Amino acid sequence: MSTSLLCLAVAFAAPTAGADPPSVYRLSRPFETTVRIPAPDARPAWHRPGLIVRGQTPGYDEVPGAGGPAIQQGPPQTYVQPPGAVPDGPMVVPGPLTTPGADPFLNAPHAVPGDAYCANGPQPYRLNRWVSRYDVGWLPQETASRGLGGFAVFEANAEWEYNTPVFINWIFGFTQQFNYRAWEGPDTTPAFPTVALPPSVYRIGWDLKLATPANYQWSALLAFNPSINSDFESGLTRDAWNLDGRGMIFFRHTPQWTWVLGAGFWDRVNDKVLPYAGVIYTPNDRWEWRILFPESRISYLIGRPYGFATWLYTRAEFHSEAYEIMLPTTGAREQVEVEDWRWLIGFRFDNGWVSSFIEAGWVFGRNVDYLNGTPGFDVSSGFIGRLGIRF
């Protein structure tokens, strides 16, 4: 592998250093006239009345939450749209969070650096700062078809996202991405001597996103995600590039219901045009149902033990990735696509500064296809485990 080329690519993908200002909401003037943080009193911070405001959720979570009631201690209860990253108002940091109810976790001290939130988590667009995401995953060895032995995967992923306001209060997002895959297997046989895969492949991507603020009834998102995908064992050709894109429109029908309509293009061995569509239902401040394609998630807010908001969730997704490789047995260049379906159950934790998750589940419908005539193979269903951190 060309070590110098890989080091140069990783260096280019790394985030730049700089100041790290606190994450805050910038409220528009109409919203500012509606939201008022209660005046301080003598009680401890976690006993004082506060405000719950649903935030926007970038990344997979770029799909806006369905919203919900802004709850205060005592009447009246009124619905307030979530604040967007709107640059025409003063900087406002919401006060401490409390939620009525008998759950002792909900009334525990809660260390939040300026974000008030509930079921959707403290995830507004954090403007003019880098947000880092790191996670790893493991798919242990499972049987490959055609008598090719087994196939196992270890994966590591990193993203560095930067969002900034642009014209007419829209948000421009730029995410640098680095992904690593360690493959073990499959074996070669006299009947299939060319199907062996390299031990390691890499992905370096740049996700460019333009979104409208999500504090209106209608909002939209348009994104372009080019990437280089290769084992870097030889020169790159067009097959090393994946040119993906997606576009979505969101309609917040009620505080509880949001409809999503859109489409995405995945540049793979077998190119795919996929619906990015579905519905988000948030009946209260504990449940959120994101019934979407290509990834769905159902979340339940358990509570806030030790200051960490904790969610139990289950999610399902359709997954596909492709790389240009050099076949170890012949030295020929080839493009390979690894495709599967995933279903996982996990926990997510968030204290406002840092969030993390741990999840495990089942991967099935696993196919490996080649572009230039190399015979593909299937992989048996099996276990998948993942964990990660965001800050």
Secondary structure as the mmCIF struct_conf table of DSSP 4:
data_model
#
loop_
_struct_conf.conf_type_id
_struct_conf.id
_struct_conf.beg_label_comp_id
_struct_conf.beg_label_asym_id
_struct_conf.beg_label_seq_id
_struct_conf.end_label_comp_id
_struct_conf.end_label_asym_id
_struct_conf.end_label_seq_id
HELX_RH_AL_P HELX_RH_AL_P1 THR A 3 ALA A 13
BEND BEND1 ALA A 14 ALA A 14
HELX_LH_PP_P HELX_LH_PP_P1 PRO A 15 ALA A 17
HELX_LH_PP_P HELX_LH_PP_P2 PRO A 21 SER A 23
STRN STRN1 TYR A 25 ARG A 26
HELX_RH_AL_P HELX_RH_AL_P2 ARG A 29 THR A 34
HELX_LH_PP_P HELX_LH_PP_P3 ILE A 37 PRO A 40
BEND BEND2 ALA A 42 ARG A 43
HELX_RH_3T_P HELX_RH_3T_P1 ALA A 45 HIS A 47
BEND BEND3 ARG A 48 ARG A 48
HELX_LH_PP_P HELX_LH_PP_P4 ARG A 54 GLN A 56
HELX_RH_3T_P HELX_RH_3T_P2 GLY A 59 GLU A 62
BEND BEND4 VAL A 63 VAL A 63
HELX_LH_PP_P HELX_LH_PP_P5 PRO A 64 GLY A 65
STRN STRN2 PRO A 69 ALA A 70
BEND BEND5 GLN A 73 PRO A 75
HELX_LH_PP_P HELX_LH_PP_P6 PRO A 76 GLN A 77
STRN STRN3 THR A 78 TYR A 79
HELX_LH_PP_P HELX_LH_PP_P7 GLN A 81 PRO A 83
TURN_TY1_P TURN_TY1_P1 PRO A 87 ASP A 88
BEND BEND6 GLY A 89 GLY A 89
STRN STRN4 MET A 91 VAL A 92
BEND BEND7 GLY A 101 ALA A 102
HELX_RH_3T_P HELX_RH_3T_P3 PRO A 104 ASN A 107
BEND BEND8 ALA A 108 ALA A 108
BEND BEND9 PRO A 113 GLY A 114
BEND BEND10 CYS A 118 CYS A 118
TURN_TY1_P TURN_TY1_P2 ALA A 119 ASN A 120
BEND BEND11 PRO A 122 PRO A 122
STRN STRN5 LEU A 127 LEU A 127
TURN_TY1_P TURN_TY1_P3 ASN A 128 ASN A 128
BEND BEND12 ARG A 129 ARG A 129
STRN STRN6 TRP A 130 THR A 143
STRN STRN7 ALA A 144 ALA A 144
TURN_TY1_P TURN_TY1_P4 SER A 145 GLY A 147
STRN STRN8 GLY A 150 PRO A 165
HELX_RH_3T_P HELX_RH_3T_P4 PHE A 167 ASN A 169
STRN STRN9 ILE A 171 GLU A 184
BEND BEND13 PRO A 190 ALA A 191
TURN_TY1_P TURN_TY1_P5 PRO A 193 THR A 194
BEND BEND14 PRO A 199 PRO A 199
STRN STRN10 SER A 200 ALA A 211
BEND BEND15 ALA A 214 GLN A 217
STRN STRN11 TRP A 218 SER A 230
BEND BEND16 GLU A 233 SER A 234
HELX_RH_3T_P HELX_RH_3T_P5 ARG A 238 ALA A 240
STRN STRN12 TRP A 241 ARG A 252
BEND BEND17 THR A 254 GLN A 256
STRN STRN13 TRP A 257 TRP A 266
BEND BEND18 ARG A 268 ASN A 270
STRN STRN14 LYS A 272 PRO A 275
STRN STRN15 ALA A 277 TYR A 281
BEND BEND19 ASN A 284 ARG A 286
STRN STRN16 TRP A 287 PHE A 293
BEND BEND20 PRO A 294 PRO A 294
STRN STRN17 GLU A 295 GLY A 303
HELX_RH_3T_P HELX_RH_3T_P6 PRO A 305 GLY A 307
STRN STRN18 ALA A 309 MET A 326
TURN_TY1_P TURN_TY1_P6 PRO A 328 THR A 330
STRN STRN19 ARG A 333 ASP A 350
BEND BEND21 GLY A 352 TRP A 353
STRN STRN20 SER A 355 TYR A 370
BEND BEND22 LEU A 371 GLY A 373
STRN STRN21 PHE A 377 VAL A 379
STRN STRN22 GLY A 382 ARG A 390
#
